[in-house]
Amino acid sequence: MIRFSRQVLFALLFAQILISCGSNKSQSDSGSGEETSAESQKGEETTAQAVQTGPASKVGIIERVEGDALPQIEGTEYTLASQAAPTFSWKNGAGEEGSLEDYRGKVVLLNFWGTWCPPCRAELPDIVKLREELGPKGFEVLGVALERPITGKTVEEHLATFATANNLLYPMLIGNSDIVQKYGSSPYVPTTFVIDRKGNISNVLVGGKSEAEFRKAIEAVL
């Protein structure tokens, strides 16, 4: 796994997040995670308004995160059975709005990831497969991307291109320091939360996971 500096993560909301890398071993048998590279999205509303058409316009930018912050993941015995998932909302370049509340009544896999992260990319086919199989039973995936700057492209354009190439049909969202802080400030990606139908977190999976590990956590509350 690759770490990032918490001081950087909690810098001014609209300041660019700096990235520092170092290696660490994952807690998962199926792969290692990588450092969360959470970027504050400076000028989020301006960016959303600038993208009006095409696939990039469907990428959501998280705007509001509310609710009590979850316990710090690192160094904590994380008991999640009674923890309410912090709510958040977003808007895409087409002006369409969405919220975690829209998915109440479904089991949600909330996946913090990055296109630059090999373990994140490795688990995507399993996530896609599980969504296709379990979707009719009331299951959905939300991907919160913590991206590094992309030369020659906006983050929205890069995510849209990546999502199309990898058949990622679930909502693509751009994260920021607010949502990372509310969700336990994990210093690693991928980190994935399973949210039950009542909006409570039933499990947290740190590091790259296998299809079997995802399936067990999802079906426990499906």
N, C-alpha and C positions, 0 to 999 in steps of 0.2 A: 504494500500500500504506500501511497505517497501522501505526506502530511502537508497541511498548510498552516500558516500562522493565524491564531485566533484574533490577535490584535489587528491584523489586516482585515479579517472577516468583519469585525465590528467597527471599521473605519466609517467615516461619514457616509450616509446612505447613498449619495450619488457619486462618491469617489470611485475610481477604478480600483478593483481588488488586485493586489500584486500576488504573484505566485512564487512560492519557494518549494523546492522538491527535495525529497529524501526517500530512501526506500525503507519499507517495513514489511513484515510477513503478514499475510491475511489470516483471519481467524477461521476461514472457510476451507474445507478440503477441496472444494471445487474450483478455487481460484483466489487470486488476491485482489484487493480493492485498490483504488488509487485516491490520492488526496482530493478532497472537494475543492474545486477552483471556483468559488462563488463570486460572481461579479455583480456589483451594484450596477443597475441599468440606468446610467445617466441619461436624462431626457427620455424616459420611457414613453410618455405620451406623444412626444414629437416623433419618435421612431415608429410608433404604432400608426400615427396619422400619415406617415410618409409612405407606408406600404398599403396600397389600396386594391391591387389585383394580383392574380397568380397564386401559386401555392404558398409563397411566403406570407401572404396576407392572412393565412389561416393559423399561423404560429401565434400563440397567446403570450402576452407579457404580464406576469403577475404584478398586480397593483396594490392589493390590500391583503394583509395577513392579520388575523384576529384570534383571540383566545389565549388561554394560558400556555406558556412555553412548556414543552415536555422536559423531563429530567435530562441532564447531560448524558449522552450515550457513553462516552469514553470513561472508563473507570467506575461505571455504575452497574449495579445488579438491576437490570432494567425489567421491571414488572409492569406490564402494559394492559392488563385485563380491564382496568377501570379508567384508563387515560383517554380523555376526549381528544380527538384529532383537531389541532388548530385549523380554523377555516381560512380559506383564501379565495380570492377572485382574480379574474384576468380579463383582458380585452385584446382582441387581435387587430390586425391592420385593416380589416374590413369593417371594424366597428362593432363586431359581435362580442358579447360578454358571456362569461361563464363563471361558475363557482363550484367549489367542492360540495356545497349544499345541494347542487343540482343532482348529485349522485347518491343522496340519502335513500336508503332502501336497497342499494347494491353493495356488493363487496368490492372494494377498490384497492388495487395494487399501486401505491404511490412510489415511483421509482426515481430516486435522485441519481443522475448519471451525467456523462459527458461524452461527446463524440470522440474526444481525444484519449479516452480511457479504454485500454484493451479489455479488461475484465467486464466493463460495461457493455462493450460491443459483443463480447462472446456470449453473454446471456440473453441478448435480444431475441434470437430465434426461438428460444424456449418461452419467453414472455409472449411473443406473437402467437405461438402455437396454443398456449394456455388460454389466451384471450379468445381465439377462434373457437376453441372447444367449450369453454365455460361461459362465454358471453351470453348464450341463451338462458343460462341459469341465474343471471343477474350479477355478472362479473365485468369489471371495467379496469382499464389501466390508464393512469395519468403519468406522463413522463415529464419530470422537471429537470431541464438541462442546465448545467452549470458550466458555461462555455468560456473558452479562452478567445481572445480576439482572432478574427479570421481576415487574412490579407485579401483585399479586393472584394469582399462580400460582407453584407450585414449578417449578424447572427441569425436573423429570421431566414434569410436566403440560404445560408449554410444548413440550418436545421431542416428546412423544407426539402432541399436536395437530398440530404442524408435519409430523411424519413421515406421519401419516394423510392430511393434505391434499395431500402431495406424493408419495404412493406410495413412500415410503422403507421397503422391507420388510426391509432388512438391519439388523443389530444397531445400536442407538443407544446410545452410551456417553457418560458425562459425564467429561471429562478433568480433570486437575489439574496442578499445577506439576511433580510428579514425572515424569509421562510426557512432558511437554514438554521437560524437561531431558534425559531419557534419549534422546529423539529429536532431538538436535541443537540444541535451544533456538532454533528458527526464530522470528524476530520477526514473521512474517507468516502469515496464513491467507488462502486455503487453502494448505496444504502437504500433499502427498500422497506416501506411500511405497509402492513396489511390492515386495512380499515374495514370494520364490520358494517353491517347494514344500519346500525344505530349511530354510526359516526364515531365509534370508539376504536382505538388501535389495539389489535389483538396480537400483533407480532412485529418484530423488527429484525431484518436480515442484513447484516453488515458484511460487505465483501461479495465477490461473485458467487452466485449460487447455481445449483443444477435444477433441471426441470422437476425432479423428484422433491427437492427441498421447497421450491416454490409451491408445488401442488399440495404438499402436506399442509403448509401454512394457510393456503387459500381454502382448501376443502374443509379445514377445521371450523370455518365460520360460514361456509357457503350453504 
